[in-house]
Amino acid sequence: MSDEVYVGNAGVDAALDRGWLLGHFKPPGDPRHSEDVEIKWGVHEAGEERAVWVEGEVRTALLVLINGRFRVELPGRSVLLAEPGDYVVWGKGVGHSWRAEAPSTVLTVRWPSVPGYRVG
């Protein structure tokens, strides 16, 4: 790996860091290190869900369904992603939770990448 190029496989690399492929948490000098954005390749079994509702979110997020059936809970609204390519975006300050209704793969992009921020 050079300091400018990284080639990998999302399924393989995601398993090494709770699904996260890119963000502030990757080592400095690694092309996947970013303080601007975080990217996650999430693979979830049917019935898997976020154990804790996220409050006080300071980032904007985009979640895209690659395959499966995935529900995102937002304040006052439940969003079902059922077709590949379905997506939802929520902004700073919007709490959320989620549940995989079927085995699902989702791509999450969050910005900015906030050091020290982690929910359960």
C-alpha positions as CSV (number, residue, x, y, z in Angstrom):
1,M,0.0,0.0,0.0
2,S,1.3,3.4,-0.9
3,D,0.3,6.6,1.0
4,E,-1.9,7.6,-2.0
5,V,-3.7,4.4,-3.1
6,Y,-5.5,1.6,-1.3
7,V,-7.2,-1.2,-3.1
8,G,-9.4,-3.5,-1.1
9,N,-12.7,-5.4,-0.8
10,A,-15.5,-3.8,1.3
11,G,-16.7,-7.1,2.6
12,V,-13.2,-8.2,3.7
13,D,-12.0,-4.8,5.0
14,A,-15.3,-4.0,6.8
15,A,-15.0,-7.1,9.0
16,L,-11.7,-5.7,10.4
17,D,-13.2,-2.5,11.9
18,R,-17.0,-2.9,12.7
19,G,-17.8,-2.2,9.1
20,W,-16.0,1.1,8.8
21,L,-13.9,1.6,5.6
22,L,-12.9,5.2,5.9
23,G,-12.7,7.9,8.6
24,H,-10.6,9.6,11.2
25,F,-10.0,6.3,13.0
26,K,-7.8,4.9,10.2
27,P,-4.1,5.4,10.8
28,P,-2.6,8.7,9.6
29,G,-0.8,8.1,6.3
30,D,-3.4,5.5,5.2
31,P,-5.4,6.8,2.2
32,R,-8.5,5.7,4.1
33,H,-7.8,8.2,6.9
34,S,-10.2,11.2,6.6
35,E,-11.4,13.9,9.0
36,D,-14.1,14.9,6.5
37,V,-16.1,11.8,5.9
38,E,-16.8,8.2,7.3
39,I,-17.9,5.3,5.1
40,K,-19.3,2.0,6.4
41,W,-20.1,-1.2,4.7
42,G,-22.7,-2.7,7.0
43,V,-23.7,-6.4,6.7
44,H,-26.6,-7.2,9.0
45,E,-28.5,-10.4,9.8
46,A,-32.3,-10.4,9.9
47,G,-33.5,-9.1,13.2
48,E,-30.3,-7.2,14.0
49,E,-30.9,-3.8,15.4
50,R,-29.2,-0.8,17.0
51,A,-29.4,-1.4,20.7
52,V,-29.3,2.3,21.6
53,W,-31.2,5.2,20.0
54,V,-28.7,7.7,18.8
55,E,-29.2,11.2,20.3
56,G,-27.3,14.4,19.9
57,E,-25.9,13.4,16.4
58,V,-23.5,16.0,15.2
59,R,-23.0,14.6,11.7
60,T,-25.1,14.3,8.5
61,A,-25.7,10.8,7.3
62,L,-26.6,9.0,4.1
63,L,-27.7,5.3,4.2
64,V,-28.1,3.4,0.9
65,L,-29.6,-0.1,0.7
66,I,-27.4,-2.5,-1.4
67,N,-29.6,-5.5,-0.8
68,G,-32.1,-6.8,1.7
69,R,-34.8,-5.0,3.7
70,F,-33.7,-2.3,6.2
71,R,-35.8,0.0,8.4
72,V,-34.5,3.3,9.8
73,E,-36.4,4.9,12.6
74,L,-36.2,8.7,12.8
75,P,-38.1,11.0,15.2
76,G,-41.8,10.7,14.1
77,R,-41.0,8.7,11.0
78,S,-40.2,5.1,10.0
79,V,-38.4,4.7,6.7
80,L,-38.3,1.3,5.0
81,L,-35.6,0.7,2.4
82,A,-36.8,-2.3,0.4
83,E,-35.3,-1.9,-3.2
84,P,-31.6,-1.8,-4.0
85,G,-30.6,1.8,-4.2
86,D,-33.3,3.1,-1.8
87,Y,-31.7,5.6,0.5
88,V,-32.4,8.1,3.4
89,V,-30.5,11.2,4.4
90,W,-30.8,12.9,7.9
91,G,-29.0,15.9,9.2
92,K,-27.3,17.1,12.3
93,G,-29.3,16.8,15.5
94,V,-31.6,14.0,14.1
95,G,-31.6,10.9,16.3
96,H,-32.1,7.5,14.8
97,S,-32.2,3.8,15.2
98,W,-32.4,0.9,12.7
99,R,-33.4,-2.7,12.3
100,A,-32.6,-5.2,9.5
101,E,-35.9,-6.9,8.6
102,A,-34.1,-9.3,6.3
103,P,-30.4,-10.0,5.8
104,S,-29.1,-6.7,4.5
105,T,-26.1,-4.8,3.2
106,V,-26.1,-1.0,3.6
107,L,-23.6,1.6,2.7
108,T,-23.4,4.5,5.2
109,V,-21.7,7.8,4.6
110,R,-21.4,10.3,7.5
111,W,-19.8,13.7,7.6
112,P,-17.7,15.1,9.2
113,S,-15.7,12.4,10.8
114,V,-15.7,13.2,14.5
115,P,-12.8,11.9,16.6
116,G,-14.0,10.4,19.9
117,Y,-17.6,10.1,18.8
118,R,-19.0,6.6,19.3
119,V,-22.4,5.2,20.3
120,G,-22.7,1.7,21.8
